[in-house]
């Protein structure tokens, strides 16, 4: 049964969304453990949504410890087709200022501790990931920001770093030399797992600092991030409420059929337990 077609994963500072009606909390069990927290189901602007605080309420889970597979799997089992991810980022470019909103379209992966696929243990799949964020969903977010007259940047390259420490100056300058625009810790493996689950996924990020490359700007600290996040999160909520009412009626993007022709393993050789565990994800291709 479809509980919600729209999922919202809240990042730092966004642990709940005011204005949800008919709200109820559910705990979803998955083969990959428990999600970060209870998922709140309800209506936002008349749209049925599933909201999950990525780090848990109270910010209990470090980026490297996030149960991303459980989070995405839970969204899939609830019928979610669109995930709007909220994050905080550091800017690597002068033109992208603190409190701006960024909707990235490319990723450079600098993580190394995270399990980033549903495949393995007897099943092999290779999904295309040239465009890591759903272009259609990204356009909806950017258009919403423009209509609301909120300063936003479209088409940015983001670095996803392991953390939890912030960058060194040398690293920050290296990423700038690569042409990257922003840096954060939570875009992966979410984007990869969402693609494998055939869920449209896009990130909307509020810029909280200039990382540490800009010597005339205060060096990034938790206090700075939290202060700017508090000021920027209201714009995030406004964009979310606008965007969910402007999603396409039907999905014709690359995400909706990402697994078509991606599973290489012969169906008869896939272990039955793996088939059972991954049924919500691979069920329409593997019986």
Backbone as a ProteinNet text record, in pm:
[ID]
protein_1_A
[PRIMARY]
XXXXXXXXXXXXXXXXXXXXXXXXXXXXXXXXXXXXXXXXXXXXXXXXXXXXXXXXXXXXXXXXXXXXXXXXXXXXXXXXXXXXXXXXXXXXXXXXXXXXXXXXXXXXXXXXXXXXXXXXXXXXXXXXXXXXXXXXXXXXXXXXXXXXXXXXXXXXXXXXXXXXXXXXXXXXXXXXXXXXXXXXXXXXXXXXXXXXXXXXXXXXXXXXXXXXXXXXXXXXXXXXXXXXXXXXXXXXXXXXXXXXXXXXXXXXXXXXXXXXXXXXXXXXXXXXXXXXXXXXXXXXXXX
[TERTIARY]
84.2	0	87.6	55.4	132.7	91.1	185	158.7	188.4	291.7	330.2	418.7	396.9	482.4	599.2	591.2	696.1	762.2	893.9	969.7	1057	1069.2	1157.5	1256.4	1384.9	1488	1548.6	1523.1	1568.4	1710.9	1790.9	1929.6	1946.8	2068.1	2097.7	1999.9	1937.1	1847.5	1704.3	1678.5	1541.9	1500.6	1445.2	1407.9	1256.7	1183.6	1038.6	992.1	873	818.1	683.7	675.6	549.9	447.9	321.7	215	167.5	229.2	180.5	50.1	-47.1	-175.9	-191.5	-281.7	-307.5	-178.2	-88.1	44.8	39.9	115.8	132.4	271.2	328.6	462.4	455.7	546.3	557	703	723.9	858	863.6	957.7	969.2	1087.5	1061.4	1167.6	1219.7	1351.1	1410	1514.7	1552.6	1659.7	1794.8	1801.3	1927.3	1927	1839.2	1832.1	1726.4	1728.8	1630.3	1674.3	1578.9	1610.8	1658	1697.1	1752.5	1656.7	1527.5	1426.7	1292.1	1188.4	1052.7	1025.2	943.5	903.5	765.7	752.7	624.4	549.9	430.7	343.5	235.7	205.9	101.8	89.3	8.4	-12.7	54.1	123.2	185.6	138.6	70.4	9.9	-83.5	-148.1	-242.2	-178.7	-45.1	27.5	72.3	48.3	89	240.5	307.1	452.7	498.4	622.7	689.5	814.7	823.3	936.5	1025.7	1157.2	1254.6	1369.5	1397.7	1516.3	1641.4	1729.5	1845.1	1932.5	1959.7	2050.3	1976	1843.3	1763.2	1733.1	1619.5	1585.5	1684.2	1741.1	1846.8	1985.3	1992	2118.1	2210.3	2172.1	2243.7	2339	2325.3	2397.4	2496.2	2622.8	2729	2710.8	2758.8	2744.6	2793.9	2906.7	2960.9	2879.7	2797.2	2719.9	2574	2536	2395.6	2350	2232.4	2179.4	2111.9	2190.9	2135.2	2056	2104.7	2032.3	1895.3	1889.3	1760	1669.2	1725.5	1645.2	1581.6	1662.3	1610.7	1516.6	1551.7	1465.7	1328.3	1328.6	1201.9	1117.2	1178.3	1104.5	1044.8	1122.5	1074.2	953.2	958.4	847.1	720.2	735	618.4	559	622.1	571.4	629	733.4	791.4	854.5	824.5	882.5	976.3	958.3	1041.3	1099.2	1229.5	1291.9	1352.9	1308.9	1366.9	1459.5	1588.5	1688.4	1730.2	1735.8	1777.6	1915.7	2005.1	2141.2	2198.6	2310.2	2388.7	2521.4	2570.5	2694.6	2784.8	2914.3	3009.9	3036.4	3052	3076.8	3225.2	3253.2	3390.1	3411.7	3310.8	3318.7	3266.6	3331.9	3296	3150.4	3101	2966.3	2856.1	2890.6	2792	2809.1	2715.9	2732.4	2656.2	2700.6	2623.8	2478.7	2388.7	2242.9	2184.2	2268.6	2217.7	2167.7	2082.6	2035.5	2102.8	2147.2	2214.6	2140.9	2116.4	2059.8	2164.6	2249.6	2359.2	2309.7	2391.2	2358.7	2471.9	2587.8	2698.4	2765.8	2831.6	2896.6	3039.3	3130.2	3262.1	3267.9	3286.6	3277.4	3412.1	3415.5	3536.4	3509.4	3405.1	3375.8	3450.4	3468.7	3541.7	3499.1	3405	3364	3222	3155	3010.7	2971	2874.7	2816.8	2720.9	2753.9	2682	2600.4	2566.1	2484.7	2395.6	2281.1	2193.7	2239	2329.6	2371.2	2489.7	2510.6	2611.4	2544.3	2620.7	2569.9	2492.3	2544.5	2482.7	2404.8	2400.2	2334.5	2420.2	2440.6	2525	2439.9	2448.1	2377.4	2462.3	2455	2532	2437.5	2398.4	2309.6	2390.9	2335.3	2398	2389.5	2499.2	2503.5	2570.9	2568.2	2631.9	2569.9	2439.2	2366.1	2309.8	2383.2	2350.2	2224.1	2180.2	2055.8	1950.6	1825.8	1718.4	1709.5	1729.3	1725.2	1587.6	1484.5	1347.3	1317.3	1350.7	1324	1409.1	1532.7	1617.9	1560.5	1503.7	1441.3	1321.3	1245	1129	1174.7	1280.2	1331.3	1383.4	1458.6	1515	1404.3	1309.1	1197.4	1116.4	1101.3	1029.7	1103.3	1235.8	1315.4	1302.2	1306.7	1295.4	1158	1053.7	918.7	900.1	968.1	959.4	1060.7	1138.8	1240.2	1344.4	1386.4	1492.6	1619.1	1729.3	1854	1901.1	1912.2	1948.5	2042.6	2119	2214.1	2178.9	2173.7	2139.5	2261.9	2273.1	2380.1	2516.2	2524.8	2651	2715	2847.8	2922.5	2949.5	2913.6	2936.3	3038.3	3120.7	3209.7	3135.1	3132.5	3079.6	3198.7	3231.5	3347.7	3304.4	3399.4	3366.7	3332.4	3416	3392.5	3428.4	3391.7	3311	3388.9	3521.3	3599.5	3575.4	3589.7	3583.5	3714.8	3720.9	3836.9	3959.4	4077.4	4197.6	4197.7	4279.9	4288.9	4338.8	4434.2	4487.9	4379.4	4297.4	4188.4	4088.1	4054.5	3958.7	4007.9	4135.8	4192.7	4198.8	4224.1	4224.3	4086.2	3981.9	3846.8	3809.3	3855	3830.1	3899.2	4019.8	4093.1	4024.1	3943.4	3867.2	3741.5	3708.6	3587.8	3463.6	3480.4	3366.1	3308.8	3180.9	3111.8	3081.5	3043.5	3007.3	3058.5	3060.7	3106.7	3016.4	2987.3	2909.4	2934.2	2863.6	2897	2787.7	2670.9	2559.1	2493	2546.8	2481.5	2498.5	2600.3	2626.1	2636.2	2587.8	2538.8	2391	2325.6	2182.3	2149.5	2222.6	2190.8	2209.2	2313.4	2336.5	2228.4	2192.3	2090.7	1952.9	1923.2	1795.7	1787.9	1898.7	1899.5	1875.9	1942.7	1921.3	1776.8	1714.1	1575	1476	1526.4	1443.7	1356.6	1415.6	1349	1416.2	1336.8	1392.2	1448.1	1568.9	1636.4	1703.9	1680.9	1748	1776.7	1882.7	1923.3	1901.1	1848.2	1836.3	1918.9	2022.6	2116.8	2123.4	2135	2156.7	2305.6	2363	2505.5	2523.4	2609.8	2629.3	2764.8	2858.8	2994.5	3072.1	3195.1	3286	3392.4	3356.7	3453.5	3571.1	3695.3	3806.7	3904.3	3868.7	3960.9	3965.3	3856.9	3847.3	3906.4	4028.4	4102.1	4043.5	3968.3	3908	3777.1	3737.3	3611.5	3643	3558.9	3579.5	3591.5	3687.2	3705.9	3579.8	3539.1	3415.3	3416.7	3304.8	3288.4	3144.3	3119.5	2983.2	2890.4	2938.4	2855.7	2812.5	2906.2	2873.5	2770.8	2793.1	2700.9	2561	2551.1	2420.2	2349.6	2424.2	2363.4	2307.9	2388.2	2342.3	2234.3	2242.9	2139.4	2005.5	2007.1	1883.5	1819.2	1902.6	1850.6	1805.1	1868.9	1837.1	1728.8	1699	1606.7	1463.7	1427.8	1292	1273.1	1375.3	1365.7	1355.2	1428.4	1420.3	1276	1212.5	1075.1	980.3	1001.1	915.7	929.2	1052.1	1074.4	1012.8	1030.9	973.2	822.9	756	609.9	563.3	641.1	605.4	635.3	751	795.7	704.6	659.2	581	446.4	402.4	276.1	299.3	425.2	455.9	534	521.6	587.2	510.7	580.3	510.6	415.5	307.8	208.2	264.3	349.2	409.2	560.2	631.9	778.3	828.2	900.6	959.2	1110.6	1167.8	1310.2	1390.5	1523.2	1611.2	1593.8	1546.8	1538.7	1434.6	1323.4	1208.4	1236.6	1336.9	1369.3	1518.4	1579.7	1725.4	1774.7	1690.9	1733.7	1709.1	1638.9	1614	1747.4	1774.8	1899.5	2023.1	2003.8	2118.9	2161.1	2068	2097.6	2158	2281.6	2354.8	2336.5	2320.4	2311.6	2188.2	2204.8	2092	1993.3	1864	1765.3	1766.1	1787.8	1782.2	1900.1	2002.8	2120.6	2118.1	2023.5	2015.1	1958.1	2025.6	1974.4	1832.7	1751.4	1611.4	1598.3	1686.5	1678.1	1708.1	1801.7	1833.2	1713.2	1650.5	1529.2	1421.9	1406.8	1305.1	1338.9	1463.9	1504.2	1492.3	1528.1	1530.2	1403.3	1300.5	1177.1	1120	1114.9	1060.8	1141.3	1268.3	1356.7	1366.7	1388	1411.6	1291.6	1183.7	1070.2	1010.9	1010.3	948.6	1039.6	1165.8	1260.1	1300.2	1298.6	1342.2	1233.6	1187.6	1082.8	1143.7
-119.6	0	124.5	219.1	342.9	436.6	469.4	561.7	705.5	724	858.4	845.9	932.1	931.6	1029.3	1116.4	1215.8	1191.6	1177.5	1164	1286.2	1329.5	1440.2	1389.8	1401.7	1365.6	1494.9	1523.3	1647.7	1637.7	1739.9	1741.7	1815.8	1861.1	1934.1	2050.5	2058.2	2169.5	2148.4	2044.9	2019.4	1881.5	1879.1	1754.8	1733.3	1835.5	1825.3	1937.6	1921.2	2022.5	2067.6	2195.6	2249.3	2253.6	2239.9	2250.7	2118.3	2007.6	1877.8	1844.6	1798.1	1758.6	1607.5	1555.7	1411.2	1333.5	1393.1	1334.1	1215.2	1114.3	997.8	941.2	885.8	829.1	678.3	626.9	481.8	441.2	320.2	262.1	154.8	167.4	73.8	-19.7	-149.2	-248.2	-282.4	-294.2	-326.7	-436.7	-505.2	-605.7	-543.7	-410.6	-340.2	-264.9	-306	-241.9	-132.7	-54.6	52.3	180.4	255.3	388.3	481.8	601.9	698.8	732.6	726.2	764.7	715.3	743.1	716.6	805.1	755.9	833.2	892.4	1021.4	1088.5	1091.3	1034	1036.9	1141.4	1219.4	1320.9	1400.1	1503.6	1587.8	1723.4	1766.7	1898	1967.7	2079.9	2150.5	2057.7	1965.7	1873.5	1753.2	1742.2	1632.3	1533.8	1404.9	1303	1287.1	1305.5	1298.9	1207.6	1160.6	1083.7	1161.3	1200.5	1282	1202.5	1207.1	1137.9	1231.7	1253.8	1332.8	1246.8	1285.8	1204.2	1164.6	1259.9	1234.4	1194	1174.4	1147.3	1276.6	1280.3	1400	1418.8	1537.8	1564.1	1548	1510	1495.5	1396.6	1269.5	1165.4	1084	1093.4	1002.1	1078.7	1037.6	1099.4	1064.6	1149.7	1121.3	982.6	938.5	808.2	692.2	719.3	613.2	609.5	694.6	700.1	568	518.7	394.9	422.4	464.6	510.8	402.2	277.4	170.1	148.7	152.5	138.3	256.5	376.2	496.2	491.2	460.3	457.4	339	225.4	107.1	134.7	199.4	231.7	322.6	423	512.3	433.8	341.3	260.2	177.5	115.9	31.3	111.8	240.7	326.8	379.4	345.5	388.8	519.6	568.7	698.3	691.4	790.6	802.6	923	1020.4	1140.1	1160.5	1180.8	1217.9	1356.5	1447.1	1580.9	1579.4	1589.4	1582.9	1724.2	1748	1878.1	1862.6	1956.6	1946.5	2084.2	2086.6	2209.1	2189.5	2295.5	2284.6	2403.7	2381.4	2490.1	2533.2	2660.9	2712.4	2707.8	2670.1	2669.4	2778	2861.4	2965.7	3097.9	3206.3	3340.3	3374.6	3339.4	3380.4	3308	3196.6	3120.7	3160.9	3241.9	3307.2	3234.4	3250.7	3196.4	3243	3150.9	3164.1	3146.1	3135	3098.2	2953.8	2920.5	2784	2725.8	2601.5	2534.2	2405.4	2384	2257.3	2194.1	2106.1	2050.4	1951	1933.1	1832.1	1732.5	1754.2	1660.4	1636.1	1520.1	1478.3	1432.5	1468.1	1405.4	1334	1203.5	1119.2	1111.6	1162.6	1154.7	1075.4	991.3	906.8	774	702.7	575.8	474.8	509.7	418.7	364.7	398.2	376.4	265.6	185.7	82.8	151.7	150.7	236.5	165.4	37	-34.6	-137.7	-163.4	-271.6	-406.3	-401.7	-524.4	-588.2	-716.8	-797.7	-920.6	-1007.7	-1129.7	-1216.2	-1222.4	-1311.5	-1243.4	-1112.7	-1039.9	-919.1	-901.4	-792.1	-700.6	-571.5	-472.7	-348.8	-290.3	-170.5	-65.4	33.6	138.2	254	320.9	441.7	552.3	627	731.4	857.3	871.6	988.6	1117.9	1115.6	1230.1	1187.8	1212.9	1154.1	1207.5	1325.9	1380.7	1381.6	1362.5	1364.1	1504.3	1517.5	1650.8	1714.8	1634	1687	1742	1665.6	1709	1830.1	1832.6	1948.8	2074.7	2062.9	2178.8	2229.4	2136.4	2176.4	2258	2213.1	2285.6	2423.7	2429.8	2558.4	2655.2	2605.6	2690.8	2741	2656.8	2698.3	2811.1	2797.7	2902.9	3034.6	3027.5	3149.3	3214.1	3132.3	3187.4	3253.1	3200.8	3256.9	3369	3400.2	3505.9	3480.2	3353.8	3313	3290	3349.2	3338.5	3192.9	3135.6	2994.7	2975.8	2865.6	2830.7	2692.7	2680.6	2555.3	2501.5	2368.9	2309.3	2314.4	2286.1	2294.6	2157.4	2156.8	2034.3	2030.3	1919.2	1909.4	1800.3	1829.3	1729.3	1666.5	1533.5	1466	1404.7	1460.9	1418	1323.6	1249	1152	1219.5	1314.7	1375.2	1277.7	1307.2	1422.5	1553.4	1547.1	1670.2	1754	1886.1	1972.7	1962.2	2025.7	2017.4	2088.9	2046.7	2127.7	2236	2338.2	2442.8	2384.2	2290.6	2230.6	2154.2	2080.3	2006.8	2102.3	2206.6	2304.3	2367.4	2402.9	2461.5	2359.1	2233.4	2128.1	2115.3	2112.6	2098.7	2219	2336.5	2455.9	2444.1	2386.6	2371.4	2272.1	2182.4	2086.4	2149.8	2270.2	2335.5	2305.7	2244.4	2214.3	2342.4	2338.8	2457.5	2452.2	2334.2	2322.3	2189.6	2178.7	2056.1	2022.7	1891.9	1847	1699.7	1640.2	1505.1	1402	1440.4	1346.4	1313.6	1358.9	1330.7	1187.4	1120.7	981	899.6	776.5	702.1	722.9	819.7	837.4	842.6	924.9	942.1	811.8	736.4	609.5	507.8	499.5	403.8	439.5	568.6	611.8	574.6	589.6	552.5	402.4	321.7	177.5	140.6	218.7	193.2	257.7	320.2	387.1	497.3	570.1	685.5	812.4	908.8	1038.5	1106.3	1158.6	1215	1346	1448	1576.6	1638.8	1717.2	1782.7	1933	1986.8	2130.9	2166.7	2247.5	2274.8	2422.4	2451.8	2589.5	2606.8	2712.9	2740.8	2804.3	2745.6	2797.4	2865.2	2844.2	2896.8	2890.9	2942.9	2937.7	2829.7	2717.9	2613.5	2680.2	2657.7	2724.9	2790	2796.7	2851.7	3003.5	3067.4	3213.1	3275.6	3326.4	3372.3	3498.1	3575.3	3697	3667.6	3538.1	3498.2	3411.9	3417.3	3338.8	3189.8	3121.3	2978.2	2903.9	2804.8	2733	2667.3	2680	2619.9	2573.8	2489.8	2442.5	2559.4	2654.5	2770.2	2846.8	2867.2	2939.2	2861.9	2731.4	2647.8	2652.8	2635.9	2633.4	2767.9	2875.8	3009.1	3036.3	3010.9	3034.5	2935.8	2814.6	2716.5	2762.1	2812.2	2859.2	2969.8	3052.9	3163.6	3115.1	3008.9	2964.3	2859	2790.5	2678.5	2721.3	2843.9	2889.8	2897.5	2939.5	2939.8	2798.4	2706.5	2565.9	2515.6	2546.4	2501	2561.7	2687.9	2752.9	2686.2	2655.9	2590.7	2451.3	2376.7	2242.8	2245.5	2335.2	2341.5	2377.7	2462.4	2499.7	2384.5	2322.1	2219.6	2097.5	2053.4	1929.2	1943.7	2066.8	2087.7	2107.7	2100.9	2122	2005	1888.6	1770	1718.5	1658.3	1605.5	1493	1481	1376.9	1238.6	1229.9	1101.5	1117.3	1010.4	1014.8	959.3	1044	1002.7	1023.7	1033.2	1060.3	930.2	943.7	828.3	745.1	808	740.8	629.3	649.8	560	420.8	408.1	276.9	247.8	294.8	283.7	139.3	47.2	-92.3	-174.3	-118.5	-192.2	-223	-349.5	-396.4	-375.3	-339.2	-315.7	-439.4	-533.5	-653.9	-758.5	-797.2	-888.2	-1034.5	-1060.5	-1197.1	-1269.1	-1393.1	-1474.7	-1492.8	-1466.7	-1472.5	-1603.8	-1716.5	-1845.9	-1867.5	-1784.7	-1798.8	-1705.4	-1615	-1520.5	-1592.2	-1587.4	-1655	-1609.6	-1702.1	-1671.4	-1565	-1569.4	-1469.1	-1330.6	-1321.1	-1192.4	-1143.1	-1232.1	-1194.5	-1141.4	-1208.9	-1167.9	-1031.8	-1015.4	-890.3	-771.8	-792.4	-682.7	-674	-748.3	-752.4	-613.6	-521.7	-389.1	-314.9	-348.8	-278.6	-350.2	-483.3	-557.4	-638.1	-634.6	-723.5	-719.3	-603.9	-597.4	-651.2	-680.5	-736.6	-880.5	-916.8	-1049.2	-1113.5	-1230.3	-1302.3	-1418.6
0	0	0	-85.6	-93.5	19.7	106.1	216.5	176	91.6	48.1	-75.2	-172.4	-291.3	-277.8	-178.6	-157.2	-21.8	-23.8	99.1	119.6	242.4	277.6	382	351.9	448.9	500.9	626.7	687.1	735	706.8	749.9	881	906.1	1029.3	1045	1161.4	1189.9	1145.2	1066.8	1021.8	1071.7	1191.6	1256	1255.6	1215.3	1202.1	1110.4	1055.2	965.9	1021.5	1050.8	1101.1	988	1024.4	924.9	869.1	910.4	865.2	935.6	860.8	917	909.5	990.2	995.3	1019.9	1096.2	1116.9	1212.1	1176.6	1263.9	1242.8	1346.8	1338.7	1321.1	1238.6	1223.1	1232.9	1279.4	1283.1	1175.1	1083.8	972.4	996.2	989.9	1001.9	862.6	848.9	719.8	737.5	629	638.9	671.5	668.3	692.2	824.5	913.9	1043.7	1047.2	1154.1	1172.5	1102.8	1047.9	995.2	1106.6	1068.1	1163.4	1276.4	1249.7	1348.8	1299	1375.5	1328	1207	1116.8	999.3	1025.9	1000.5	1019	886.7	886.2	769.3	792.2	691.1	704.5	576.6	580.6	463.9	484.4	380.6	379	252.3	270.1	156.1	78.3	151	88	22.2	26.8	-35.8	71.7	47.6	143.3	138.2	251.9	257.1	370.4	356	461.2	500	625.9	671.6	765.9	739.3	822.1	856.2	984.4	1021.7	1005.9	915.3	876.6	995.9	1084.2	1196.5	1323.3	1312.4	1430.5	1504.1	1570.6	1646.5	1761.4	1769.3	1865.4	1805.2	1676.2	1602.5	1673.1	1668.6	1741.4	1654.5	1520.6	1432.5	1345.3	1350.9	1271	1122.9	1031.4	887.8	846.6	900.7	863.6	919.7	1018.8	1084.7	1041.7	949.7	909.1	848.1	886.6	828.5	693.9	597.5	470	398.2	403.1	335.5	398.3	529.1	597.1	565	560.2	532.9	393.9	292.1	155.3	136	192.4	182.3	244.5	361.4	427.4	340.4	279.4	189.6	72.4	18.4	-94.5	-54.5	62.3	104.6	131.5	158.7	181	50.5	-61.9	-190.8	-241.1	-174.8	-212.5	-351.4	-435.2	-569.1	-580.6	-492.4	-492.7	-353.8	-344.7	-217.8	-232	-146.2	-136.8	-16	-42.1	63.1	102.7	232.1	284.8	347.7	320.2	371.9	399	469	486.5	415.8	352.6	275.6	302.7	277.4	277.8	134.6	112.5	-22.3	-56.1	-180.6	-230.5	-335.5	-356.1	-457.6	-401	-437.1	-387.7	-413	-531.7	-571.2	-494.5	-431.4	-353.5	-208	-159.8	-30.5	80.2	205	317.4	311.7	339.5	337.2	197.1	92.9	-39	-35.8	-132.6	-150.6	-274.4	-264.6	-376.3	-408.9	-539	-587.2	-678.4	-624.8	-705.1	-809.4	-914.2	-1014.3	-1036.5	-972.3	-985.2	-850.1	-839.8	-714.8	-744.1	-654.9	-648.6	-513.7	-518.8	-399.1	-328.3	-204.5	-122.3	6.2	3.6	119.3	104.7	216.9	209.2	315.3	403.6	510.6	494.2	384.8	377.7	279.5	321.3	235.5	138.9	9.8	-83.1	-190.1	-166.3	-264.1	-196.7	-259.3	-214	-271.1	-369.4	-436	-365.7	-399	-331.9	-273.3	-211.9	-149.5	-248.5	-372.1	-469	-578.4	-579.6	-687.9	-724.7	-856	-904.4	-992.2	-963.8	-1044.4	-1063.4	-1181.3	-1212.4	-1270.7	-1191.2	-1241.4	-1297	-1397.3	-1450.1	-1345.7	-1331.9	-1229.7	-1282.5	-1414.5	-1475.7	-1425.8	-1407.1	-1351.8	-1217	-1108.2	-978.1	-912.4	-951.9	-898.5	-1008.8	-970.5	-1069.6	-1131.4	-1262.4	-1323.8	-1318.8	-1327.1	-1323	-1184.3	-1082.1	-944.6	-908.4	-956.5	-932.8	-993.1	-1113.5	-1178.2	-1099	-1042	-961.6	-840.7	-774.7	-658.1	-696.4	-804	-846.6	-889.9	-965.5	-1009.7	-890	-788.4	-667.9	-597.8	-585.5	-522.3	-598.3	-729.9	-810.6	-794.6	-794.5	-779.7	-644	-544	-409.2	-387.5	-491.9	-487.7	-379.7	-373	-281.2	-363.6	-322	-397.2	-399.6	-520.2	-533.9	-651.7	-647.5	-752.7	-806.5	-937.6	-1002.7	-1075	-1082	-1159.7	-1094.6	-967.4	-893.8	-875.8	-864.7	-835.2	-685.1	-622	-477.4	-445.4	-348.2	-289.2	-172.2	-167.2	-48	23.9	140.5	217.3	330	382.8	486.8	618.7	663.1	793	905	1030	1069.5	1082.5	1068.9	1075.5	949.7	963.1	846.8	768	651.6	562.3	619.5	572.2	590.6	482.4	500.2	397.5	264.4	272	149.6	73.8	147.4	83.4	20.2	93.3	43.2	-86.5	-91.8	-212.9	-326.9	-293.3	-394.9	-459.3	-376.9	-430.7	-517.2	-477.8	-559.2	-694.8	-694.6	-821	-914	-857.1	-937.1	-998.5	-954.5	-1004	-923.1	-805.6	-720.8	-660.4	-631.1	-580.7	-430.5	-380.7	-239.1	-185.5	-52.7	12.1	130.1	145.2	260.6	286.5	382.7	428.9	409.3	358.3	364.1	230.5	118.1	-9.6	-57.1	-5.9	-39.6	88.9	87	-28.9	-63.7	-3.4	-28.8	-177.7	-252.2	-393.8	-471.1	-439.6	-507.9	-474.3	-348.7	-306.1	-362.1	-366.2	-423.4	-571.2	-643.6	-785.3	-801.6	-717.5	-724.1	-691.4	-605.2	-566.9	-662.8	-769.2	-870	-810.4	-715.4	-654.5	-705.7	-747.5	-786.4	-661.3	-671.7	-554.8	-593.5	-515.3	-535.3	-399.8	-394.7	-270.6	-278.9	-171.9	-155.4	-33.1	-54	53.8	85.9	214.5	258	287.3	233.4	254	391.7	473.2	608.8	628.5	534.1	555.3	424.2	427.9	313.7	332.7	396.3	425.2	497.5	456.3	525.9	428.3	300.4	200.2	202	244	235.8	360.2	350.2	468	529.8	451.1	506.8	576.9	578.2	640.2	761	859.6	981.2	950	1012.2	991.1	1035.6	955.4	981.8	1120.5	1190.2	1321.6	1335.7	1434.4	1458.4	1490.1	1570.9	1605.9	1481.4	1388.8	1265.6	1184.2	1169.4	1091.8	1150.1	1281.1	1346.2	1334.6	1351.5	1343.3	1203.6	1100.1	963.9	922.9	974.8	945.1	999.5	1120.9	1183	1098.7	1040.3	958.7	820.4	769.6	634.6	625.6	735.9	730.5	696.9	730.3	697.5	546.3	472.9	327.1	272.2	334.3	294.2	306.8	418.1	440.1	338.4	304.4	204.7	68.5	31.4	-97.4	-98.6	10.3	19.1	-2.6	67.2	58.4	-82.4	-149.4	-286.3	-382.5	-366.5	-461.7	-462.7	-346.3	-343.7	-412.5	-433.7	-504.8	-655.1	-699.5	-840.4	-901	-840.5	-894.6	-1015.8	-1112.6	-1230.9	-1194.2	-1270	-1243.6	-1272.3	-1374.2	-1411.2	-1421.2	-1394.4	-1398.9	-1532.8	-1605	-1731.9	-1732.5	-1613.3	-1600.2	-1594.8	-1588	-1584.3	-1456.9	-1351.3	-1221.7	-1220	-1288.8	-1279.5	-1334.1	-1420.2	-1477.9	-1466.9	-1360	-1344.5	-1340	-1291.5	-1278.8	-1404.7	-1500.3	-1623.9	-1691	-1713.6	-1775.4	-1687.2	-1560.4	-1472	-1394.5	-1373.9	-1295.9	-1388.3	-1362.1	-1449.3	-1408.9	-1281.6	-1231.2	-1285.6	-1325.8	-1372.3	-1257.6	-1280.6	-1173	-1095.1	-1165.8	-1097.2	-1002.9	-1014.7	-928.9	-808.3	-805.1	-693.5	-571.5	-457.9	-337.6	-302.7	-258.2	-228	-118.7	-20.2	86.4	33.1	-60.2	-121.2	-201	-276.2	-350.7	-256.6	-143.9	-46.7	13.5	55.5	119.6	24.5	-102.6	-198.5	-282.8	-248.1	-328	-356.9	-258.8	-290.5	-396.5	-411.4	-504.9	-639.2	-635.3	-759	-804.7	-727.2	-751.1	-889.9	-955.1	-1088.2	-1197.5	-1161.8	-1258	-1227.5	-1100.4	-1058.7	-974.5	-1014.2	-940.2	-863.3
[MASK]
+++++++++++++++++++++++++++++++++++++++++++++++++++++++++++++++++++++++++++++++++++++++++++++++++++++++++++++++++++++++++++++++++++++++++++++++++++++++++++++++++++++++++++++++++++++++++++++++++++++++++++++++++++++++++++++++++++++++++++++++++++++++++++++++++++++++++++++++++++++++++++++++

